[in-house]
Amino acid sequence: MSIKLSANLGFLWSELPLIERIDKAAQAGFKAIELHWPYDTPPAQVAAACEAHDLTLLSVNTPQGDVSAGDAGLAAQVGREAEFKSAFEMSLAWALTAGATKIHVLPGMATPANADAARETFVSNLQWAADLAANESVTILLEALNHRDKPGYFYHTQAQSNSIRVQTGRENVKLMFDVYHVGVTEGDVLVKLEHYLPVVGHIQIAAVPSRREPDEGEIRYEAIFKRLEELGFSGWIGCEYKPRGSVQAGLGWVQAMGLHLG
């Protein structure tokens, strides 16, 4: 298969400093990496490590805000537009120096009482961010998180995140299709994957329901990979799972499914 796998270093080798995680990903055979919140590491160091290992850096997430106060993103938070814009400018500058070409923008939490205002804020912030990112050929990613892991998050389904994408009217706003989140919240993964693939900017995988290596649970990933090949998908697929044990020991699923990292 021609499937290309990326190491999500938010979960893989997470006990190590970031530069060591990058080294580990390269040693394991990965050719691309993606990050969560790498901002305590100078971006020039990340760029140098990726260059040394011939690794492609794909994406980063925008800051969550004050996690201890319940924040899970800033883009849909009414009255905090200036805070979001400052955080996004920091993310964009970091990404450009490090070499990333995608930024996952986190909306944060919302309640039914403020849903309309939160949506208006989110769309406006996204339009501003997308225009700024477009000048640098950077893609904005929107990821709906499942309702079990993140109750109260702004969106949980692909239909919801896609409606926001459409409303922004920006070509560089795409969906992050995380098979794990779709499987937990919605199911019917293959049908949804085919439906949304034209507007998908990145795909991530993990077992359902455990979020472990994708060789267990309810989702038969061989079918996912086969369908992606049939549909002509040529992008990277992020391994955003929580290893059962050591990362290296858990990578046996790659060869078992007829894939390779190199």
Buried (B, 14 or more C-beta within 10 A) or exposed (E): EEBBBBBBBBBBBBEEEBBEBBBBBBEBEBBBBBBBBBBEBBBEBBBBBBEEBEBBBBBBBBBBBEEEEEBBBBBBBBEBBEBBBEBBEEBBEBBBBBBBBBBBBBBBBBEEEBEEBBBEBBBBBBBBBBEBBBEEEBBBBBBBBBBEBBEEBBBBBBEBBBEBBEBBEBEBBBBBBBBBBBBBBBEEBBEBBEBBBEBBBBBBBBBBBBBBBBBBBEBBBBEBBBBBEEEEBEBBBBBBBBBBEEBEEBBEBBEEBEBEBE
